[in-house]
Amino acid sequence: MDYLRPIFHDYLNEESEVDVAGYSFYRDVISKELELEGYEEASDDWLAQRKEQNIVRANAILELHDNQARFNRLKEIFNSGSVFPFVDAGISMPSGYPGWTKFLNQI
């Protein structure tokens, strides 16, 4: 989950920097450098909480407009090998992939 690491660091640093004898330190750097085991444990806990929040959100969406039944049917069709997901190019842009126009210009 390396792509979530910067978000975890933002979470750790929400409460501002730590000042010690006139020097400022980021909380993510302190925990990672001085207590790696605690840092990893905090990261695992944060990931578990994030996963649970996402599951709750997904379940709320599935409860709308009979989405659960549609989703279950789509899973059945997908598992049978009759369909594959096609995702619009715009969804990949936050991950650093070019949009459609930029992609076409590159090739």
HELIX and SHEET records of a PDB file:
HELIX    1   1 ASP A    2  LEU A    4  5                                   3    
HELIX    2   2 ARG A    5  LEU A   12  1                                   8    
HELIX    3   3 ASN A   13  GLU A   15  5                                   3    
HELIX    4   4 ARG A   27  LEU A   34  1                                   8    
HELIX    5   5 LEU A   36  GLU A   63  1                                  28    
HELIX    6   6 LEU A   64  ASP A   66  5                                   3    
HELIX    7   7 ASN A   67  ASN A   79  1                                  13    
HELIX    8   8 ALA A   89  SER A   95  5                                   7    
HELIX    9   9 TRP A  100  GLN A  106  1                                   7    
SHEET    1   A 2 VAL A  18  VAL A  20  0                                        
SHEET    2   A 2 TYR A  23  PHE A  25 -1                                        
END                                                                             
